[in-house]
Amino acid sequence: MTTFDLYAAYYDLLYRDKPYAREVDYVESIVPRGLAGGTRILELGCGTGGHAFELARRGCHVHGIDISESMIANARMRLADLPEAERTRLSFDCADMRGYQAERAPFDLVLSLFHVMSYATTNADQRAAFACARRHLVPGGLFVFDFWYGPAVLSDRPRHATKDVADEHISVARKTIPQMLINENCVDVCFDVRVTARTDGREQAFTERHRMRYLFLPEIEQSLQAADLTPISSQAWMTQQPLDDRSWYGCVVARAN
């Protein structure tokens, strides 16, 4: 079982307030052609499908991949609750974006959200992820991704935090303990998690570690160009403002040559 499989057990509860619709609105606003009905999208690191389901509601055809079998299983279970028209526009596979090759035709857009590209913590991983995006795009297709932005992470360093959530079945208490790895441009984000069953009080406690790489625009541009992708815009996530040392999350749009 991977870290992400543990994560999947409470992921949707932990992020039940995540504004998937507004995030898709934002993506649509920064994509020059918008998200017209019929747009073919490959989503790298789709999780349990939050963005994919919202895109399908808007008429897009989405194929999502994630490294976690549990995440993909949850996404597939949710398909049964959708209208048939939306269900037929969605598919999911368990796969690693560093070496993935889809069976279907190229896509108009490759999308990777919720800082998935910051999980590519080595230069080789980043090159492999960008190469995956490029080989799945039609010429002129777009690659949109968000990431942890280095100048802001160094200016406003990660802090300890707690989050408590609950539904009718479980309650989750999570402590976040970050550790800077300055010479690797990474942060080890350790989660101490306690899950309690609401019915009988049984508890499960475990620790997860998510290593995240913070990125800088010059290295992103170099990696994109090596993958035959041309960066066309960068901005602070959800604002379209220029990136600065207060922009913890950045977003880049690149075009396939």
N, C-alpha and C positions, 0 to 999 in steps of 0.2 A: 504494500500500500504506500503510495507516494504522499508527500506533504499535501498535495492538492486533493487527494482522496479524503483525507481527514477534513480538510477545509470544506469540501462539498457537503459534508453532513450538516453543516449549519450555515452555509454560504447564503442561501436565499433569505433566511431569517435575518442574518447580520446586515444584509444590504437590501432589505425590503423597502427602504425609503429612497433607494438610489433612483435618480430621475432619468430613467432610460429614455423616455419619450423626448425630454428636453435635450438630452445628449444627442439623440438622432437628429433633432431639429438643428442643433449646432453643426453636426457633420454635413447636413444638407446645405447649410448656409455657406460653408467653406469649400464645397465641391462646385467647381465652375458650372457644370451642367446640371447640378442638383441630383436628386434621386428619383428619376422618372420611373414609372411603372415598368417592370420588366428588367430593370437593372440587375445584372448578374454580379453577386458579391461573394467573395471568399473572406470569411472572418477567421483570423488567426487568434487562438486563445479565446474561444467563445464562451467559456464558463458554462453556466446552465442555460444560456440562450437569451438572456434579457434583451440585448440589443437586436439579436436576430429576429425574435418574435415581433418586435416593434417595426423592424424593417419590412418583414413579410406583410404586416398589416397595411403598409403603404404601397404594396404591390411589387416589392423587390423579391428576387429569387436569391436565397442565401444558403450557402454551404458553410457550416461552422466546424472547426476542428479544435480540439483541446487535448492536452497531454494526459488529463485525468479521466480514467474510465468512469469514475463516479459522477463527475460533472456531466459527461456525455450521457450517461444513463438517466440522470435527472432531466436533462434537456429533452431526451426522447420521450420520457414519460409525460412531459407537459404537452407534447404534440397531440395527444388524444383529446385534449380539452379545446382544441382550436377548430374553427370552421374549416370544412374541407378545402376551400379555396386557399386559405393561408397554409394549411398543413402541406399541401402539395408544393408549396414554394420553399419548403425548408428541408434540409437534411443535415445530419451531424455524423462526424467520424472522430474516433479517438486516434490522435496522431501527434507527432512532434513536428512543429513547424520548421525545425532546422533541416529536415530531410524529406518533407512531405511532397508528394506528387499526386495531384488530383487526377481522377480518371476522366472527368468531364472536360468540356471545352474551356478555353481561357475565359477570364472574368473581366468585367468592366471596372471593377473596384476591388481592391484588397483593403480590408479594414482590420485594425488591431487596436482595441481600446482597453481601458482600465490598466494602463501601464505594462501591458504584456511585454513590450520591447525592452523594458527595464529589467525583465527577467533574463534577457540575453546578456549575461554578465561578463562574457569574454569577447575579445575581438572576433574570434572564430565563430562564436554563436551569433553575434550581430551580423557578420557577413553572410552566414548561412540563412538567417531569418530574412534579410533583405533580398537575397538571391531567390528564396522561395516566393516572396511577393512578386518579384519581377517575372519569373517564369510562368506565373499564373495570370499575367495581365496581357490583354490585347495591346498592340502599339497605341500609345496615347492614353491607355488606362491609368487609373490613379491609385496610389498607395497612401492611405491616411492612417496615422498612428499617433498615440500620445505617449508620454514618457516623463520620468522625473528629470527636471531641468537643473543641471549642475550648479550654476551660480546661485540659485535660490536655496538649494539644499545646503550649500556651504555657508550662505548668509544667515539662514534661519534653520538651524540644524534640527533633525528629528528629536522629538521629545517622548518621554514616557506618557502613556495614555491608558484610559480604561473605557470599556464599552460594555453595557449590560442590555440584553434584549431578551424577549420572551414571547412565546405564543401559548396556545392551549396545551401544547405537548411538552415543550422543553423551555428551560431558561439557560441563557449562555452568558457567562462572565468572562471577558477577555482583557488581559493586561498586555499592553504593547511595550516592549523593551528594545529600543534600537541601539545598535553599536556601529559607529562609523569605522569604515576601513579605508582610510584616506588614500593610501598608496594604491588601492585597487579601484578607486572611484565607485565604491559600493557601500551599502548599508545592510548589515544583518538585522532584519526585523524579526525579533523573537516574540511569539505570541504564547502566553500562558493562558490556557483555556480550561474552563470548568463548565461542563454541560450537566444539567440536573433535570431528571424526568419529573414533570409536574404531578404525575399520578402517584408515584410511590417514593419519590425523593432519592432514587438511585443517582449516583454521580459518576461521571467519567472525567478525569483530568489528563491533559496531555500538553505538550509543548511543540510548537511548530517553528520552523525557521524559514523565512523568505529572504533570500539575498537579492537585493535590488541594486541595479547600476544606475547612477545618475549620469546624464549625457550632456554633451556640449555641442553647439551647432557645428563648429568646424569638423568634428569627428563624424557627426551624422552626415554632413554633406559629402565627406570623403567616402564613407561606406555606401551611401546611395549611388554616387558616381561609379564606384567599383562594380555595383550591381546593374549598371546601365539604367539608372533612374535619375531624373533631374529634379532637384527640389524646386518647388514653385512658390511655397509660402510657409511661414512659421509664425505662430502666435501663442499667446497664453490660452490654455484650455478653457473653453466656454466663454471667452470674452472677446476674442479677435484683437486684443491689444498686443503691442509688441512685447516680446519676452524681456524680462528684466530680473534683477536679483530678488524680486518678491513673487515671481511666477514659479511656484513649486512644480506645476504641471504644464508641460508644453505640448504643442501639437504641430505636426509637420504634414504637408501635402506634397507628394512627389509624383512625377509623370513618367511612365515607361517610354523610353526612346524607341 
